[in-house]
């Protein structure tokens, strides 16, 4: 190494050199941590103000009667107790579960079908992949605007006039307390299954070809190949997709707000829609925070199941 | 699964049609001055009364240009600042050693798991105190960096070989040089993913601006279009508004689709 002349000046333990050494140390410290002081520290301050503090603060808000205008009052556990006897809150939870039931399996099944189709690698699959993915980047507002006219509960609705071609009576769709939630779930399936497709597509590409070849030599049909090889090998993806679509489904708000305003007869009042109503229409921020925590507990519970499921997957390997 | 017959195109095309029809109805309807849609949507474009009157109406009577401008402001600023901070913090968490690093990262990852709706009410009270309601601040300041973006870049930079940066450090380069001259150029794809994600999620967000903006002048295009949907009840005008608000996302989709797809595959967010 050609730095022998440097080593002389760096090692002299002379008393007069001490302040210089300290300065040298500080400079070294600064060189090492400069980026952390300049960028990480301000971001941590930001993180504390806009993430950590609000989370703790909202727990406090649940113990208060906090109107938007006027002074908050500490009322202890009253909001929490009210929640348990609030029938509309339980209805909102049930509605959200219902939405999940309509939404999760179709999203996964359709996403898997789309992934299988584009995974055939035929010419032009890239183009179709783009089309299937288009709703993912489109806002709920745009899709809901179209959906409102597609599923209008009168003769003029597109789907109703289409059904009319086959002699089917006009359906109420968004004005019907049972069908409305299905229409909202359909909207979400349409919007989200493109991203489910991406997960499955990534999973399919990691399945080694040898598996198929061995089975094909044994004379297995394509149907068999799918159910005996592809589907079980995708198990980690199934788990993963199931969890994220479930978590997503519990946060559904936009379409309920835009298309049905929670109705008819509260049949599409989801947890987040009810939270929004309580907080910003009824102006009861304390109670709305309780609902936010209930949502958090539900999502947290699902995440715990995810942890367990993922742990299992590692054990299988 | 190589031997797949030509029949694969049948479901591919049928499903493709199903996915594209709503968009075609939107596009067709935007050129038809119809309060209530009637007739066969596929024949609209061949009919005589095709016009730009819906677009004229929306640009003159609604505050649409202002809404688009608002959306651009609350989207473009976070896009660039999120890309920058994701790159710097991704680098710090991937390559630097400092006390508390694992703990800080773990706390951030825990926070990202929380439903974002939990933050709305406390932030509303905070921002009221700050006097931020009905300004751009609540839509920009909390968004200047994203935990998810930092996570993306960190994961990516951890896979980059150490040789280059070590060699640069040997040559006396400091962290800034290593970051700007080596790590940043090598991480362009993942930074593009962060930017695309930020654009789509900020442009399309409805709930946050719905709560923090109160006057029509401050609406971004999502809230503005939503007010149009509930107020107008005019098919042609609504579709014209939808088309206009859709164009920027469509352009981003056209040019950055692969980055967005990569982000989806990385993240597990919708």
Contacts between the chains, C-beta under 8 A, distances in Angstrom:
chain1	res1	chain2	res2	distance
A	31	B	174	5.8
A	31	B	175	7.5
A	32	B	175	7.9
A	33	B	98	6.4
A	34	B	174	7.4
A	34	B	175	6.4
A	34	B	176	7.4
A	35	B	88	7.0
A	35	B	91	7.6
A	35	B	92	6.0
A	35	B	96	6.9
A	35	B	175	4.9
A	35	B	176	7.0
A	35	B	179	7.1
A	36	B	92	6.1
A	36	B	96	6.5
A	36	B	98	5.5
A	39	B	85	7.3
A	39	B	88	4.7
A	39	B	89	6.6
A	39	B	92	6.8
A	40	B	89	6.5
A	40	B	92	5.5
A	43	B	85	6.5
A	43	B	89	6.2
A	43	B	145	5.9
A	44	B	104	7.0
A	46	B	144	7.2
A	46	B	145	7.0
A	47	B	108	7.0
A	47	B	111	7.8
A	50	B	119	7.9
A	50	B	123	7.3
A	50	B	141	7.3
A	50	B	142	4.6
A	51	B	111	5.2
A	51	B	119	7.2
A	52	B	107	7.8
A	52	B	111	7.3
A	53	B	122	7.5
A	53	B	126	7.8
A	54	B	118	7.8
A	54	B	119	4.9
A	54	B	122	3.7
A	54	B	123	5.3
A	54	B	126	6.7
A	55	B	111	7.2
A	55	B	114	6.8
A	55	B	118	6.5
A	55	B	119	7.1
A	55	B	122	7.4
A	57	B	122	4.1
A	57	B	125	7.5
A	57	B	126	7.5
A	58	B	118	6.0
A	58	B	119	7.5
A	58	B	121	5.8
A	58	B	122	4.2
A	61	B	121	6.1
A	61	B	122	6.3
A	61	B	125	7.1
A	66	B	125	7.2
A	68	B	124	8.0
A	68	B	128	7.7
A	113	B	11	7.7
A	113	B	15	7.8
A	114	B	15	6.8
A	117	B	8	6.5
A	117	B	11	6.0
A	117	B	12	5.3
A	117	B	15	7.3
A	118	B	12	7.8
A	119	B	1	7.3
A	120	B	1	6.7
A	120	B	4	4.4
A	120	B	8	5.1
A	121	B	2	7.6
A	122	B	4	6.6
A	122	B	8	5.6
A	122	B	9	7.0
A	122	B	12	7.7
A	124	B	9	7.7
A	124	B	12	7.7
A	125	B	12	7.0
A	128	B	12	5.0
A	128	B	13	7.7
A	128	B	15	7.6
A	128	B	16	5.0
A	130	B	253	7.9
A	130	B	257	6.3
A	131	B	16	4.8
A	131	B	19	5.2
A	131	B	20	5.6
A	132	B	15	7.1
A	132	B	16	7.3
A	132	B	19	5.6
A	133	B	253	7.7
A	133	B	257	6.9
A	133	B	261	6.9
A	134	B	19	6.7
A	134	B	20	7.6
A	134	B	23	6.8
A	134	B	250	8.0
A	134	B	253	6.7
A	135	B	19	6.8
A	136	B	260	7.9
A	136	B	264	7.5
A	136	B	270	7.8
A	137	B	200	5.3
A	137	B	204	7.9
A	137	B	249	5.1
A	137	B	250	7.7
A	137	B	252	7.0
A	137	B	253	4.6
A	137	B	260	6.6
A	138	B	204	7.7
A	138	B	246	6.3
A	138	B	249	6.2
A	139	B	203	7.1
A	139	B	204	3.7
A	139	B	206	7.2
A	139	B	222	5.7
A	139	B	245	7.0
A	139	B	246	7.7
A	139	B	249	6.9
A	140	B	204	7.0
A	140	B	206	6.2
A	141	B	204	7.6
A	141	B	206	6.0
A	141	B	222	4.8
A	141	B	225	5.0
A	141	B	226	5.3
A	141	B	229	7.4
A	141	B	242	7.8
A	141	B	245	7.2
A	142	B	26	7.4
A	142	B	225	7.2
A	142	B	242	4.6
A	142	B	245	6.2
A	142	B	246	5.2
A	143	B	22	7.0
A	144	B	229	7.3
A	145	B	26	7.6
A	145	B	225	6.8
A	145	B	229	5.3
A	145	B	238	5.3
A	145	B	239	7.3
A	145	B	241	7.6
A	145	B	242	4.8
A	146	B	22	4.7
A	146	B	23	7.8
A	146	B	25	6.1
A	146	B	26	5.2
A	146	B	239	7.6
A	146	B	242	6.8
A	147	B	22	7.5
A	148	B	229	6.8
A	149	B	25	7.6
A	149	B	29	7.8
A	149	B	37	6.0
A	149	B	235	6.0
A	149	B	238	7.9
A	150	B	22	6.8
A	150	B	25	7.5
A	156	B	36	5.3
A	156	B	37	6.5
A	156	B	38	6.6
A	158	B	25	6.8
A	158	B	37	7.0
A	158	B	41	6.9
A	190	B	19	7.4
A	190	B	22	7.6
A	192	B	270	5.7
A	195	B	264	4.9
A	195	B	270	6.1
A	198	B	261	5.5
A	198	B	264	4.8
A	198	B	265	5.5
A	199	B	264	7.5
A	199	B	265	6.7
A	199	B	268	8.0
A	202	B	265	5.0
A	212	B	1	6.2
A	222	B	1	7.8
A	225	B	1	7.5
A	240	B	268	6.7
A	244	B	268	4.8
A	244	B	269	7.4
A	244	B	270	7.3
A	247	B	115	7.8
A	248	B	270	4.8
A	250	B	115	7.7
A	251	B	115	5.8
A	251	B	116	7.9
A	251	B	117	6.5
A	253	B	117	7.9
A	253	B	206	7.8
A	253	B	207	5.9
A	254	B	206	5.1
A	254	B	207	7.2
A	257	B	206	7.5
A	257	B	210	7.8
A	257	B	226	7.8
A	258	B	206	7.9
A	258	B	226	5.9
A	258	B	229	6.4
A	258	B	230	7.9
A	272	B	117	5.5
A	272	B	207	7.7
A	275	B	117	6.2
A	275	B	120	8.0
A	276	B	207	7.2
A	276	B	210	8.0
A	276	B	211	7.9
A	279	B	120	7.3
A	279	B	121	5.6
A	279	B	124	7.6
A	280	B	211	6.0
A	285	B	121	5.2
A	285	B	124	7.2
A	285	B	125	6.8
A	288	B	121	5.6
A	289	B	121	5.0
A	289	B	122	7.6
A	292	B	115	7.5
A	292	B	117	5.5
A	292	B	118	4.7
A	292	B	120	7.2
A	292	B	121	6.3
A	293	B	118	7.2
A	295	B	115	5.3
A	295	B	117	5.9
A	295	B	118	7.2
A	296	B	114	6.2
A	296	B	115	5.7
A	296	B	118	5.3
A	299	B	113	7.8
A	299	B	114	7.7
A	299	B	115	5.0
A	300	B	113	7.6
A	303	B	113	5.9
